[in-house]
Amino acid sequence: MEQAHKEELVKVLHKTGNMIAFDETMDLLVQKYPLESKTYFSEIYMVFLELTEYYHSKDPVTVAFFAHILGKYRILKGTSDGVLIRKLFQLLCSESLYIRENALYAIYGSGEYKNVVEALLCVDRCKLFHHTKLLTDRLLTFEGDRNRLAKALWRSFEAFSIKYQVVILEYIRFGDVDMREPMLELMRNNSRDDEIRYSCIRYFGKYFYEKAHPLLIEFLENTKQYRWEYSAIAARSLALYPKDRTVTALKRSLNNPNWHVRNNAAISLQRFNLPFTEYLDILEGNDRYAREIMQYRMQHEKLGKEAALT
């Protein structure tokens, strides 16, 4: 790329209106020439470096927009350090949620897992409200090595607050990272916060692990020791474990006084595609709770199938 083009870009993009037009044009470029556009964005890093001071002195909306552009087009891809990264880190404790959110997006766009760990620690320490789902969704935009990132986050796990530990666990679950054994150890730990253990239970509802099965059954059945949420989440996760022991435990849970537990138990039983005769003891039994929730789920499934055919 010619230096003259870069210098012209710096001049033009000093106007926010031109940056908006640039964004619209680049959208089209990415759609039409995906490979060429990646090369182009890697070559204009210095342009955005020169624009950094200017845009960081603007109003919060403009600052957030500039960070969004950096993330959207992966301007920092492959950058582990430098002025632009450090400037973005300064934004992570901004009172503006949009600035923090887009600064994280831009940093994650670097694809460097060390940047991500440091950025999350920074946001956590700032003690500003940031919704857990937003944090998880942004983390999932990371395009680098997800296994290396997961392991790095795990090594720093104890340095994070409980809220951010949950974010890490959700990233591991949705990011298709195999960490079955350490997740099981975490789930076994009775001293851990409930939210941490809930995340672990959900993990084993996505990734089958034979050694996790007894504890999932324990969470479902031991209603005196554990809160109802343990039973409800375990009931849903056990859909991945089609065993006789699971079927027995789920059937018993159909008479649990909590509707969520009963509903999840019925959903999991349906996932096993059991013959209708397996439900006769429930449908013809005297337990109204069990009978009604099973009838409700069967009717719900029937309506879903009919809707799919129309």
KEVEXDREN-197758 format. One line per 10 residues: their letters; for each residue x, y, z of N, C-alpha, C. Coordinates in nm, 3 decimals. Layout:
BEGIN
A> X,Y,Z,X,Y,Z,X,Y,Z  ...
END
This chain:
BEGIN
MEQAHKEELV> 0.084,-0.120,0.000,0.000,0.000,0.000,0.088,0.125,0.000  0.053,0.221,-0.082,0.133,0.342,-0.093,0.115,0.431,0.030  0.225,0.497,0.067,0.223,0.585,0.183,0.126,0.701,0.163  0.114,0.745,0.038,0.025,0.857,0.008,-0.121,0.824,0.043  -0.158,0.699,0.019,-0.295,0.656,0.051,-0.318,0.659,0.202  -0.219,0.616,0.277,-0.231,0.616,0.423,-0.243,0.758,0.476  -0.161,0.848,0.422,-0.164,0.987,0.467,-0.298,1.052,0.435  -0.353,1.019,0.319,-0.483,1.073,0.280,-0.593,1.020,0.372  -0.582,0.893,0.408,-0.681,0.833,0.498,-0.680,0.902,0.634  -0.562,0.932,0.684,-0.551,1.000,0.814,-0.624,1.133,0.809
KVLHKTGNMI> -0.604,1.208,0.701,-0.670,1.338,0.687,-0.822,1.323,0.678  -0.865,1.232,0.594,-1.008,1.214,0.570,-1.080,1.164,0.695  -1.019,1.069,0.765,-1.086,1.005,0.878,-1.082,1.087,1.006  -1.023,1.207,0.999,-1.029,1.296,1.114,-1.171,1.349,1.135  -1.255,1.334,1.035,-1.395,1.375,1.048,-1.481,1.253,1.079  -1.559,1.264,1.184,-1.641,1.151,1.226,-1.736,1.105,1.116  -1.791,1.200,1.042,-1.880,1.166,0.932,-1.811,1.080,0.828  -1.684,1.110,0.803,-1.608,1.030,0.706,-1.578,0.891,0.761  -1.561,0.882,0.894,-1.538,0.751,0.956,-1.663,0.664,0.942  -1.779,0.726,0.953,-1.905,0.652,0.934,-1.915,0.602,0.790
AFDETMDLLV> -1.879,0.689,0.695,-1.882,0.651,0.553,-1.780,0.540,0.526  -1.664,0.550,0.591,-1.560,0.447,0.579,-1.614,0.312,0.626  -1.685,0.314,0.739,-1.744,0.192,0.794,-1.841,0.128,0.693  -1.925,0.210,0.634,-2.024,0.159,0.537,-1.955,0.099,0.414  -1.849,0.167,0.369,-1.775,0.118,0.251,-1.703,-0.012,0.282  -1.642,-0.018,0.401,-1.568,-0.139,0.439,-1.662,-0.259,0.458  -1.784,-0.231,0.501,-1.884,-0.339,0.511,-1.902,-0.408,0.376  -1.913,-0.328,0.272,-1.930,-0.381,0.137,-1.805,-0.453,0.090  -1.689,-0.396,0.125,-1.561,-0.456,0.085,-1.545,-0.596,0.146  -1.579,-0.608,0.273,-1.566,-0.736,0.343,-1.657,-0.841,0.279
QKYPLESKTY> -1.778,-0.800,0.244,-1.872,-0.894,0.183,-1.825,-0.940,0.045  -1.769,-0.847,-0.033,-1.731,-0.878,-0.171,-1.592,-0.939,-0.182  -1.499,-0.889,-0.100,-1.361,-0.937,-0.106,-1.309,-0.970,0.034  -1.357,-1.077,0.095,-1.321,-1.109,0.234,-1.171,-1.126,0.258  -1.101,-1.195,0.171,-0.957,-1.219,0.190,-0.877,-1.092,0.169  -0.908,-1.020,0.060,-0.835,-0.897,0.030,-0.857,-0.791,0.138  -0.978,-0.789,0.194,-1.008,-0.689,0.297,-0.925,-0.712,0.423  -0.901,-0.838,0.458,-0.818,-0.868,0.575,-0.677,-0.813,0.557  -0.623,-0.829,0.437,-0.490,-0.776,0.408,-0.490,-0.624,0.419  -0.594,-0.563,0.365,-0.605,-0.417,0.368,-0.609,-0.365,0.511
FSEIYMVFLE> -0.688,-0.428,0.596,-0.700,-0.382,0.734,-0.569,-0.397,0.811  -0.494,-0.500,0.778,-0.365,-0.519,0.846,-0.265,-0.411,0.804  -0.285,-0.355,0.685,-0.192,-0.255,0.633,-0.224,-0.113,0.677  -0.343,-0.091,0.733,-0.378,0.045,0.774,-0.375,0.061,0.927  -0.305,-0.029,0.992,-0.290,-0.019,1.138,-0.233,0.117,1.178  -0.129,0.162,1.106,-0.064,0.289,1.140,-0.158,0.408,1.122  -0.252,0.397,1.030,-0.351,0.504,1.011,-0.432,0.522,1.139  -0.478,0.413,1.195,-0.559,0.420,1.317,-0.474,0.455,1.438  -0.349,0.419,1.434,-0.259,0.459,1.542,-0.249,0.611,1.547  -0.238,0.673,1.430,-0.229,0.820,1.424,-0.360,0.888,1.461
LTEYYHSKDP> -0.470,0.819,1.442,-0.601,0.876,1.473,-0.640,0.859,1.620  -0.565,0.777,1.692,-0.603,0.740,1.829,-0.619,0.860,1.922  -0.518,0.944,1.931,-0.523,1.058,2.022,-0.642,1.148,1.989  -0.664,1.170,1.861,-0.773,1.258,1.818,-0.907,1.204,1.863  -0.933,1.077,1.837,-1.064,1.020,1.869,-1.082,0.997,2.019  -0.975,0.973,2.090,-0.986,0.952,2.235,-1.017,1.080,2.310  -1.004,1.193,2.243,-1.035,1.321,2.307,-1.179,1.365,2.280  -1.251,1.284,2.205,-1.388,1.319,2.167,-1.489,1.279,2.275  -1.617,1.302,2.244,-1.725,1.267,2.336,-1.737,1.115,2.347  -1.801,1.065,2.454,-1.809,0.920,2.478,-1.864,0.839,2.361
VTVAFFAHIL> -1.966,0.891,2.292,-2.025,0.816,2.180,-1.923,0.797,2.068  -1.846,0.901,2.039,-1.745,0.894,1.933,-1.630,0.803,1.973  -1.590,0.811,2.099,-1.483,0.723,2.149,-1.526,0.577,2.135  -1.650,0.548,2.174,-1.702,0.411,2.164,-1.709,0.366,2.019  -1.746,0.456,1.929,-1.756,0.423,1.787,-1.618,0.389,1.729  -1.518,0.467,1.767,-1.381,0.442,1.719,-1.333,0.304,1.765  -1.358,0.272,1.892,-1.319,0.140,1.944,-1.394,0.029,1.871  -1.521,0.056,1.840,-1.602,-0.043,1.767,-1.542,-0.072,1.629  -1.497,0.031,1.560,-1.435,0.014,1.428,-1.309,-0.071,1.440  -1.230,-0.045,1.542,-1.107,-0.123,1.564,-1.139,-0.271,1.582
GKYRILKGTS> -1.246,-0.299,1.657,-1.283,-0.438,1.680,-1.349,-0.502,1.560  -1.439,-0.430,1.497,-1.516,-0.484,1.385,-1.427,-0.530,1.270  -1.323,-0.452,1.242,-1.236,-0.484,1.128,-1.102,-0.545,1.171  -1.094,-0.583,1.297,-0.976,-0.652,1.349,-0.847,-0.576,1.315  -0.851,-0.446,1.337,-0.736,-0.361,1.305,-0.614,-0.401,1.387  -0.636,-0.453,1.508,-0.525,-0.487,1.597,-0.482,-0.632,1.586  -0.531,-0.706,1.489,-0.502,-0.849,1.479,-0.352,-0.874,1.478  -0.307,-0.960,1.569,-0.166,-0.994,1.579,-0.085,-0.896,1.662  -0.151,-0.795,1.721,-0.081,-0.695,1.802,-0.087,-0.735,1.949  0.028,-0.758,2.009,0.031,-0.799,2.149,0.059,-0.681,2.243
DGVLIRKLFQ> 0.114,-0.574,2.188,0.146,-0.457,2.270,0.148,-0.336,2.179  0.176,-0.221,2.234,0.183,-0.101,2.152,0.093,0.009,2.205  0.108,0.127,2.146,0.034,0.245,2.191,-0.117,0.224,2.182  -0.163,0.168,2.071,-0.306,0.152,2.049,-0.368,0.056,2.151  -0.300,-0.053,2.179,-0.349,-0.148,2.281,-0.355,-0.081,2.417  -0.250,-0.008,2.452,-0.245,0.058,2.583,-0.354,0.164,2.597  -0.383,0.233,2.488,-0.491,0.332,2.490,-0.626,0.265,2.515  -0.644,0.151,2.454,-0.769,0.077,2.474,-0.783,0.029,2.618  -0.671,-0.011,2.677,-0.675,-0.054,2.817,-0.717,0.061,2.909  -0.681,0.183,2.871,-0.720,0.299,2.950,-0.872,0.321,2.947
LLCSESLYIR> -0.936,0.269,2.843,-1.081,0.286,2.830,-1.161,0.184,2.909  -1.095,0.080,2.958,-1.166,-0.031,3.021,-1.231,0.005,3.154  -1.190,0.117,3.213,-1.252,0.160,3.338,-1.340,0.284,3.316  -1.375,0.309,3.191,-1.463,0.421,3.160,-1.599,0.399,3.225  -1.665,0.507,3.264,-1.799,0.496,3.322,-1.901,0.458,3.215  -1.866,0.477,3.089,-1.956,0.443,2.979,-1.947,0.294,2.947  -2.060,0.224,2.960,-2.064,0.082,2.926,-2.026,0.059,2.780  -2.072,0.148,2.692,-2.045,0.132,2.549,-1.896,0.142,2.518  -1.828,0.232,2.588,-1.684,0.245,2.568,-1.613,0.119,2.616  -1.648,0.072,2.736,-1.585,-0.049,2.791,-1.610,-0.169,2.700
ENALYAIYGS> -1.736,-0.182,2.658,-1.775,-0.295,2.574,-1.698,-0.297,2.442  -1.688,-0.182,2.378,-1.620,-0.176,2.248,-1.469,-0.183,2.261  -1.417,-0.133,2.372,-1.272,-0.146,2.396,-1.235,-0.294,2.412  -1.318,-0.368,2.486,-1.296,-0.513,2.499,-1.302,-0.580,2.362  -1.401,-0.542,2.282,-1.419,-0.598,2.148,-1.293,-0.577,2.063  -1.238,-0.456,2.071,-1.117,-0.425,1.993,-0.997,-0.505,2.042  -0.983,-0.517,2.173,-0.871,-0.593,2.230,-0.883,-0.741,2.195  -1.003,-0.795,2.205,-1.024,-0.935,2.167,-0.990,-0.958,2.020  -1.012,-0.854,1.939,-0.983,-0.864,1.796,-0.836,-0.880,1.764  -0.750,-0.855,1.864,-0.607,-0.875,1.842,-0.573,-1.022,1.825
GEYKNVVEAL> -0.659,-1.109,1.880,-0.634,-1.253,1.870,-0.525,-1.301,1.964  -0.478,-1.213,2.053,-0.370,-1.247,2.146,-0.431,-1.280,2.283  -0.419,-1.405,2.325,-0.488,-1.448,2.447,-0.440,-1.375,2.572  -0.314,-1.335,2.576,-0.263,-1.263,2.693,-0.332,-1.128,2.709  -0.360,-1.062,2.597,-0.433,-0.936,2.602,-0.572,-0.955,2.663  -0.636,-1.065,2.627,-0.772,-1.092,2.673,-0.775,-1.113,2.824  -0.684,-1.193,2.875,-0.679,-1.220,3.019,-0.655,-1.091,3.095  -0.558,-1.012,3.048,-0.526,-0.886,3.115,-0.645,-0.789,3.110  -0.713,-0.785,2.996,-0.828,-0.695,2.981,-0.941,-0.733,3.076  -0.971,-0.862,3.085,-1.078,-0.907,3.175,-1.045,-0.877,3.321
LCVDRCKLFH> -0.920,-0.899,3.358,-0.877,-0.868,3.495,-0.893,-0.719,3.523  -0.859,-0.639,3.424,-0.869,-0.494,3.439,-1.014,-0.451,3.460  -1.104,-0.500,3.378,-1.246,-0.465,3.390,-1.302,-0.513,3.524  -1.262,-0.630,3.565,-1.309,-0.686,3.693,-1.267,-0.596,3.809  -1.143,-0.552,3.807,-1.090,-0.470,3.917,-1.155,-0.332,3.923  -1.208,-0.286,3.811,-1.271,-0.154,3.809,-1.403,-0.151,3.886  -1.462,-0.270,3.909,-1.585,-0.284,3.989,-1.703,-0.204,3.933  -1.708,-0.190,3.801,-1.820,-0.123,3.737,-1.916,-0.228,3.682  -2.045,-0.195,3.677,-2.143,-0.294,3.630,-2.121,-0.327,3.483  -2.119,-0.455,3.455,-2.106,-0.503,3.317,-2.178,-0.637,3.313
HTKLLTDRLL> -2.283,-0.646,3.233,-2.368,-0.765,3.235,-2.289,-0.889,3.196  -2.313,-0.998,3.270,-2.241,-1.124,3.247,-2.257,-1.175,3.105  -2.379,-1.166,3.051,-2.402,-1.216,2.915,-2.324,-1.135,2.812  -2.319,-1.004,2.831,-2.242,-0.919,2.740,-2.095,-0.958,2.742  -2.044,-0.980,2.862,-1.903,-1.019,2.877,-1.875,-1.151,2.807  -1.965,-1.248,2.826,-1.948,-1.379,2.763,-1.958,-1.370,2.611  -2.058,-1.297,2.563,-2.077,-1.284,2.418,-1.955,-1.220,2.352  -1.902,-1.117,2.415,-1.783,-1.051,2.359,-1.664,-1.146,2.360  -1.650,-1.220,2.469,-1.538,-1.314,2.480,-1.543,-1.418,2.368  -1.661,-1.454,2.329,-1.677,-1.555,2.223,-1.643,-1.501,2.084
TFEGDRNRLA> -1.619,-1.369,2.073,-1.575,-1.313,1.944,-1.426,-1.332,1.923  -1.357,-1.379,2.026,-1.212,-1.401,2.016,-1.182,-1.502,1.906  -1.094,-1.466,1.812,-1.065,-1.551,1.697,-0.928,-1.618,1.705  -0.862,-1.604,1.819,-0.733,-1.669,1.835,-0.750,-1.814,1.879  -0.647,-1.869,1.940,-0.650,-2.008,1.987,-0.736,-2.017,2.114  -0.854,-2.074,2.101,-0.947,-2.078,2.214,-0.898,-2.168,2.328  -0.829,-2.274,2.293,-0.777,-2.363,2.398,-0.670,-2.293,2.480  -0.582,-2.219,2.414,-0.478,-2.145,2.487,-0.540,-2.038,2.574  -0.643,-1.972,2.521,-0.710,-1.869,2.600,-0.777,-1.931,2.722  -0.848,-2.042,2.702,-0.917,-2.108,2.813,-0.819,-2.150,2.922
KALWRSFEAF> -0.707,-2.205,2.882,-0.606,-2.249,2.980,-0.544,-2.130,3.053  -0.524,-2.020,2.980,-0.468,-1.900,3.043,-0.568,-1.841,3.143  -0.694,-1.838,3.106,-0.798,-1.790,3.198,-0.808,-1.880,3.320  -0.793,-2.010,3.298,-0.800,-2.105,3.409,-0.684,-2.085,3.506  -0.566,-2.057,3.452,-0.450,-2.033,3.539,-0.471,-1.909,3.626  -0.545,-1.813,3.575,-0.569,-1.689,3.650,-0.705,-1.690,3.720  -0.770,-1.804,3.722,-0.909,-1.816,3.770,-0.930,-1.755,3.908  -0.841,-1.784,4.000,-0.859,-1.738,4.139,-0.839,-1.588,4.154  -0.781,-1.523,4.053,-0.760,-1.379,4.060,-0.887,-1.301,4.026  -0.986,-1.370,3.970,-1.110,-1.305,3.929,-1.216,-1.313,4.039
SIKYQVVILE> -1.309,-1.218,4.035,-1.425,-1.223,4.124,-1.518,-1.335,4.077  -1.613,-1.372,4.161,-1.705,-1.481,4.127,-1.779,-1.453,3.996  -1.823,-1.330,3.978,-1.897,-1.294,3.856,-1.813,-1.324,3.732  -1.687,-1.288,3.735,-1.601,-1.309,3.619,-1.557,-1.455,3.607  -1.553,-1.524,3.718,-1.527,-1.668,3.711,-1.639,-1.738,3.635  -1.762,-1.694,3.659,-1.876,-1.750,3.586,-1.863,-1.721,3.437  -1.819,-1.601,3.403,-1.798,-1.564,3.262,-1.697,-1.658,3.198  -1.590,-1.687,3.269,-1.487,-1.779,3.217,-1.546,-1.918,3.194  -1.624,-1.965,3.289,-1.684,-2.099,3.276,-1.784,-2.104,3.161  -1.858,-1.996,3.142,-1.952,-1.990,3.030,-1.876,-1.987,2.897
YIRFGDVDMR> -1.763,-1.918,2.895,-1.680,-1.917,2.773,-1.631,-2.057,2.740  -1.587,-2.128,2.842,-1.539,-2.266,2.822,-1.652,-2.354,2.769  -1.772,-2.333,2.822,-1.886,-2.415,2.777,-1.925,-2.384,2.633  -1.945,-2.258,2.603,-1.990,-2.221,2.469,-1.877,-2.220,2.366  -1.754,-2.214,2.414,-1.640,-2.208,2.323,-1.588,-2.344,2.280  -1.661,-2.451,2.317,-1.623,-2.587,2.278,-1.481,-2.623,2.323  -1.453,-2.593,2.449,-1.322,-2.623,2.506,-1.335,-2.745,2.598  -1.253,-2.844,2.576,-1.258,-2.967,2.656,-1.177,-2.952,2.784  -1.248,-2.929,2.895,-1.183,-2.919,3.026,-1.265,-3.000,3.127  -1.300,-3.121,3.090,-1.390,-3.203,3.171,-1.338,-3.229,3.311
EPMLELMRNN> -1.213,-3.272,3.323,-1.162,-3.309,3.456,-1.153,-3.190,3.550  -1.091,-3.077,3.510,-1.089,-2.963,3.602,-1.228,-2.908,3.633  -1.320,-2.917,3.538,-1.457,-2.872,3.564,-1.525,-2.962,3.666  -1.496,-3.091,3.659,-1.554,-3.184,3.756,-1.501,-3.155,3.896  -1.372,-3.129,3.908,-1.314,-3.097,4.038,-1.378,-2.971,4.097  -1.403,-2.875,4.011,-1.467,-2.751,4.056,-1.610,-2.778,4.101  -1.680,-2.860,4.027,-1.820,-2.892,4.060,-1.830,-2.970,4.191  -1.728,-3.049,4.222,-1.727,-3.129,4.345,-1.704,-3.045,4.469  -1.647,-2.929,4.453,-1.601,-2.847,4.565,-1.720,-2.777,4.634  -1.756,-2.826,4.751,-1.871,-2.771,4.824,-1.849,-2.630,4.875
SRDDEIRYSC> -1.725,-2.585,4.877,-1.698,-2.450,4.926,-1.714,-2.344,4.818  -1.735,-2.388,4.694,-1.749,-2.294,4.583,-1.888,-2.229,4.585  -1.894,-2.109,4.530,-2.020,-2.038,4.519,-2.119,-2.117,4.433  -2.247,-2.106,4.465,-2.349,-2.180,4.391,-2.343,-2.151,4.241  -2.325,-2.023,4.205,-2.325,-1.987,4.063,-2.212,-2.057,3.987  -2.100,-2.075,4.053,-1.987,-2.146,3.992,-2.027,-2.290,3.963  -2.089,-2.352,4.060,-2.127,-2.493,4.044,-2.241,-2.510,3.943  -2.330,-2.412,3.937,-2.436,-2.418,3.835,-2.375,-2.421,3.695  -2.273,-2.337,3.675,-2.207,-2.332,3.544,-2.142,-2.466,3.511  -2.084,-2.528,3.611,-2.021,-2.660,3.590,-2.126,-2.765,3.553
IRYFGKYFYE> -2.240,-2.761,3.621,-2.347,-2.857,3.591,-2.394,-2.839,3.447  -2.409,-2.715,3.405,-2.450,-2.688,3.266,-2.345,-2.738,3.167  -2.219,-2.725,3.204,-2.111,-2.773,3.116,-2.128,-2.921,3.087  -2.160,-2.998,3.191,-2.174,-3.143,3.172,-2.308,-3.181,3.109  -2.390,-3.082,3.083,-2.509,-3.105,3.004,-2.480,-3.086,2.856  -2.361,-3.038,2.826,-2.319,-3.021,2.686,-2.208,-3.118,2.648  -2.124,-3.152,2.746,-2.011,-3.241,2.722,-2.024,-3.365,2.811  -2.049,-3.477,2.749,-2.067,-3.602,2.825,-1.938,-3.639,2.898  -1.954,-3.676,3.025,-1.839,-3.721,3.104,-1.892,-3.821,3.206  -1.857,-3.946,3.186,-1.908,-4.055,3.270,-1.887,-4.028,3.418
KAHPLLIEFL> -1.771,-3.974,3.452,-1.738,-3.951,3.593,-1.825,-3.842,3.657  -1.890,-3.761,3.575,-1.975,-3.655,3.630,-2.115,-3.706,3.663  -2.153,-3.819,3.606,-2.290,-3.870,3.619,-2.336,-3.890,3.764  -2.258,-3.955,3.851,-2.304,-3.975,3.989,-2.333,-3.845,4.063  -2.250,-3.743,4.038,-2.271,-3.617,4.108,-2.394,-3.544,4.053  -2.419,-3.555,3.924,-2.540,-3.495,3.867,-2.665,-3.559,3.928  -2.660,-3.690,3.947,-2.771,-3.761,4.013,-2.787,-3.713,4.157  -2.674,-3.695,4.224,-2.675,-3.646,4.362,-2.742,-3.509,4.371  -2.707,-3.420,4.280,-2.767,-3.286,4.279,-2.917,-3.293,4.255  -2.957,-3.386,4.170,-3.100,-3.399,4.138,-3.179,-3.453,4.256
ENTKQYRWEY> -3.124,-3.551,4.324,-3.201,-3.624,4.426,-3.188,-3.568,4.568  -3.074,-3.513,4.600,-3.051,-3.470,4.739,-3.107,-3.330,4.762  -3.238,-3.321,4.769,-3.304,-3.191,4.781,-3.291,-3.129,4.920  -3.251,-3.208,5.017,-3.233,-3.154,5.152,-3.102,-3.078,5.165  -3.000,-3.124,5.095,-2.868,-3.061,5.106,-2.851,-2.945,5.008  -2.914,-2.956,4.891,-2.890,-2.856,4.786,-3.015,-2.773,4.756  -2.992,-2.651,4.713,-3.101,-2.564,4.669,-3.172,-2.623,4.547  -3.293,-2.578,4.522,-3.372,-2.633,4.412,-3.304,-2.613,4.276  -3.224,-2.505,4.264,-3.157,-2.479,4.136,-3.064,-2.594,4.095  -3.000,-2.657,4.194,-2.913,-2.771,4.164,-2.994,-2.882,4.097
SAIAARSLAL> -3.110,-2.911,4.153,-3.195,-3.017,4.097,-3.244,-2.980,3.958  -3.285,-2.856,3.941,-3.341,-2.813,3.812,-3.237,-2.818,3.701  -3.118,-2.767,3.728,-3.013,-2.765,3.626,-2.961,-2.906,3.598  -2.946,-2.984,3.705,-2.899,-3.123,3.687,-3.001,-3.204,3.607  -3.129,-3.181,3.633,-3.234,-3.253,3.559,-3.221,-3.229,3.410  -3.189,-3.106,3.373,-3.174,-3.072,3.230,-3.045,-3.133,3.174  -2.937,-3.126,3.249,-2.808,-3.178,3.202,-2.809,-3.329,3.187  -2.888,-3.397,3.267,-2.892,-3.544,3.262,-2.952,-3.598,3.133  -3.004,-3.512,3.049,-3.054,-3.555,2.918,-2.942,-3.614,2.834  -2.818,-3.585,2.872,-2.702,-3.636,2.797,-2.659,-3.773,2.847
YPKDRTVTAL> -2.728,-3.825,2.950,-2.685,-3.950,3.014,-2.799,-4.052,3.015  -2.827,-4.115,2.900,-2.941,-4.208,2.889,-2.914,-4.344,2.954  -2.925,-4.347,3.085,-2.902,-4.470,3.161,-3.027,-4.504,3.242  -3.038,-4.628,3.282,-3.151,-4.670,3.366,-3.155,-4.589,3.495  -3.037,-4.566,3.552,-3.029,-4.491,3.677,-3.080,-4.348,3.656  -3.050,-4.291,3.541,-3.097,-4.156,3.510,-3.248,-4.153,3.496  -3.302,-4.249,3.423,-3.447,-4.256,3.402,-3.520,-4.266,3.536  -3.470,-4.352,3.623,-3.532,-4.370,3.755,-3.531,-4.239,3.834  -3.416,-4.171,3.834,-3.403,-4.046,3.910,-3.492,-3.937,3.852  -3.499,-3.928,3.720,-3.582,-3.826,3.657,-3.731,-3.851,3.683
KRSLNNPNWH> -3.771,-3.978,3.679,-3.912,-4.011,3.708,-3.949,-3.971,3.850  -3.859,-3.996,3.944,-3.886,-3.959,4.083,-3.899,-3.807,4.097  -3.823,-3.736,4.015,-3.822,-3.589,4.025,-3.946,-3.525,3.965  -4.028,-3.604,3.898,-4.152,-3.550,3.842,-4.252,-3.510,3.949  -4.229,-3.555,4.073,-4.317,-3.513,4.183,-4.251,-3.411,4.275  -4.139,-3.355,4.229,-4.073,-3.250,4.306,-4.167,-3.130,4.319  -4.176,-3.067,4.435,-4.268,-2.953,4.452,-4.234,-2.832,4.365  -4.111,-2.826,4.313,-4.071,-2.712,4.230,-4.103,-2.740,4.082  -4.177,-2.649,4.020,-4.219,-2.668,3.881,-4.100,-2.680,3.786  -3.995,-2.601,3.806,-3.880,-2.602,3.716,-3.809,-2.738,3.718
VRNNAAISLQ> -3.801,-2.797,3.835,-3.740,-2.931,3.846,-3.825,-3.032,3.770  -3.955,-3.029,3.795,-4.045,-3.124,3.727,-4.040,-3.106,3.575  -4.044,-2.982,3.531,-4.045,-2.953,3.387,-3.916,-3.002,3.321  -3.802,-2.972,3.383,-3.674,-3.014,3.325,-3.658,-3.166,3.325  -3.709,-3.230,3.429,-3.703,-3.377,3.436,-3.785,-3.437,3.322  -3.903,-3.381,3.297,-3.989,-3.430,3.189,-3.924,-3.408,3.052  -3.861,-3.292,3.034,-3.793,-3.262,2.907,-3.682,-3.363,2.881  -3.602,-3.391,2.984,-3.491,-3.486,2.968,-3.542,-3.627,2.938  -3.648,-3.667,3.005,-3.705,-3.800,2.978,-3.748,-3.812,2.832  -3.806,-3.706,2.779,-3.849,-3.708,2.639,-3.731,-3.720,2.542
RFNLPFTEYL> -3.618,-3.665,2.582,-3.499,-3.672,2.495,-3.450,-3.815,2.477  -3.488,-3.903,2.569,-3.441,-4.043,2.561,-3.523,-4.126,2.462  -3.631,-4.068,2.410,-3.717,-4.140,2.314,-3.760,-4.277,2.368  -3.806,-4.277,2.491,-3.851,-4.402,2.554,-3.982,-4.449,2.490  -4.007,-4.579,2.491,-4.137,-4.628,2.441,-4.249,-4.576,2.531  -4.366,-4.560,2.475,-4.479,-4.503,2.549,-4.510,-4.581,2.677  -4.486,-4.710,2.672,-4.515,-4.793,2.790,-4.433,-4.751,2.912  -4.318,-4.686,2.888,-4.234,-4.640,3.000,-4.301,-4.528,3.078  -4.400,-4.463,3.016,-4.466,-4.351,3.082,-4.598,-4.390,3.149  -4.640,-4.514,3.129,-4.770,-4.556,3.182,-4.777,-4.546,3.334
DILEGNDRYA> -4.667,-4.579,3.401,-4.668,-4.571,3.548,-4.688,-4.427,3.595  -4.649,-4.332,3.511,-4.666,-4.191,3.545,-4.806,-4.143,3.507  -4.845,-4.171,3.382,-4.973,-4.122,3.330,-5.093,-4.187,3.396  -5.076,-4.309,3.446,-5.187,-4.379,3.511,-5.170,-4.384,3.663  -5.067,-4.316,3.711,-5.040,-4.319,3.855,-5.124,-4.219,3.932  -5.105,-4.218,4.064,-5.182,-4.131,4.152,-5.115,-3.997,4.181  -4.991,-3.980,4.131,-4.919,-3.856,4.159,-4.962,-3.748,4.058  -5.040,-3.654,4.104,-5.093,-3.551,4.014,-4.983,-3.465,3.954  -4.884,-3.427,4.037,-4.772,-3.346,3.988,-4.704,-3.414,3.869  -4.668,-3.539,3.889,-4.596,-3.614,3.786,-4.681,-3.631,3.661
REIMQYRMQH> -4.806,-3.666,3.681,-4.896,-3.692,3.567,-4.917,-3.565,3.485  -4.943,-3.453,3.552,-4.973,-3.329,3.481,-4.853,-3.273,3.406  -4.734,-3.279,3.467,-4.617,-3.225,3.398,-4.581,-3.310,3.277  -4.600,-3.442,3.287,-4.569,-3.529,3.174,-4.669,-3.508,3.061  -4.795,-3.492,3.097,-4.898,-3.464,2.996,-4.871,-3.330,2.928  -4.831,-3.232,3.008,-4.800,-3.099,2.955,-4.686,-3.105,2.854  -4.578,-3.178,2.888,-4.463,-3.187,2.798,-4.498,-3.265,2.672  -4.577,-3.369,2.686,-4.617,-3.448,2.568,-4.702,-3.365,2.473  -4.794,-3.287,2.530,-4.878,-3.201,2.448,-4.794,-3.093,2.381  -4.699,-3.039,2.456,-4.609,-2.936,2.403,-4.529,-2.991,2.286
EKLGKEAALT> -4.478,-3.112,2.300,-4.400,-3.176,2.194,-4.487,-3.203,2.071  -4.609,-3.246,2.095,-4.701,-3.276,1.985,-4.732,-3.150,1.905  -4.759,-3.040,1.974,-4.789,-2.914,1.907,-4.668,-2.864,1.828  -4.548,-2.887,1.884,-4.426,-2.846,1.815,-4.407,-2.921,1.684  -4.436,-3.050,1.687,-4.423,-3.133,1.566,-4.527,-3.093,1.461  -4.648,-3.063,1.507,-4.754,-3.022,1.414,-4.720,-2.888,1.349  -4.663,-2.798,1.429,-4.625,-2.666,1.375,-4.514,-2.679,1.272  -4.424,-2.774,1.294,-4.312,-2.794,1.201,-4.359,-2.847,1.066  -4.475,-2.914,1.066,-4.527,-2.972,0.942,-4.609,-2.873,0.860  -4.648,-2.762,0.923,-4.732,-2.664,0.852,-4.647,-2.558,0.783
END
